């Protein structure tokens, strides 16, 4: 808790995330974190055409056993981050579901390896977990009803999991864009400004090679992100650009729990510069 306490006069991005974690207790932040409830919020602001298709939202994992499963899909808990079961024919042939007790992971498997009873057992483990109780105490997840959501599998250009565009929106304006690729393989991560000028920094994974080209729907993604970011000091808007459409991923108020890495470290201050935290959240 000492790290969070040192936020009286935050200046860097990490300090401001921790400040927000301590002080921003608005119901809006709970809606952002809830992977089910956020769908209505997004639909009301930018339209339901940007939402991925949903096959089921359940509070009892046993109800998944009666689901008419499509060939490809994604299963996630609604009350946390870092867990998803992705099922599609493009998964590695040797990939398997995790044991239920170790189920809070990302895993990509083929349909023949996705036994509904195993999925239900993993989902039951998710619902037993009160996420966000580590050192940074992401309180918001404790306010989200614990449910399981099954969504469409979004297909990237190579037939696999698509690149993830994470737009950093401060006071309704997008200032930085993070692009994550290869989630289940050779991970890459790149940072750009809204005009698609590369930012020469690293958050851990290597840059993509060759360098990423400007996405076809970048302007539309920025517009969507800025509309979703209105009414709050900061939110990271995660989107996908697939098959000629922009698709919503999630809204993140506390990236990395206030512990985002920056190399060089000077970008910690750079990312915090556009963000003016309020004295009091209302």
Beta strands, then each sheet from edge to edge (+ up, - down):
strand 1: 54-58
strand 2: 73-77
strand 3: 84-87
strand 4: 106-109
strand 5: 148-151
strand 6: 164-170
strand 7: 173-181
strand 8: 188-192
strand 9: 234-242
strand 10: 245-252
sheet 1: 1+ 5- 2+ 3- 4-
sheet 2: 8+ 7- 6+ 9- 10+
end
